[in-house]
Amino acid sequence: MNAEAVHPGDEATNYLFDNWFDLIEVGLRERVRGFIETMLETELEAVLARPLRPATDRPR
C-alpha cells in the first residue's frame, strides 16, 4: 500500500461551491478598481484644468 491509500483524507477535496466566491470577488474587485480609477482621473483632470494662481496671491 502506498501513502495515498493509507491516508485518503489528507487529499485536498473540492466541493461544488468552493470556488464560486472567487468569481464574485474578482468581478467585484474589477468594478471597484474601475470606479476608483475613474474617480481619481476625474479629480486629477479637475485639478489640472484650474488656472494657476499668480505669485502675488500666495500667502507669505
Stockholm file with secondary structure:
# STOCKHOLM 1.0

chainA/1-60         MNAEAVHPGDEATNYLFDNWFDLIEVGLRERVRGFIETMLETELEAVLARPLRPATDRPR
#=GR chainA/1-60 SS CCHHHHCGGGSCCCCTTSSHHHHHHHHHHHHHHHHHHHHHHHHHHHHHHSCCCCGGGSCC
#=GC SS_cons        CCHHHHCGGGSCCCCTTSSHHHHHHHHHHHHHHHHHHHHHHHHHHHHHHSCCCCGGGSCC
//
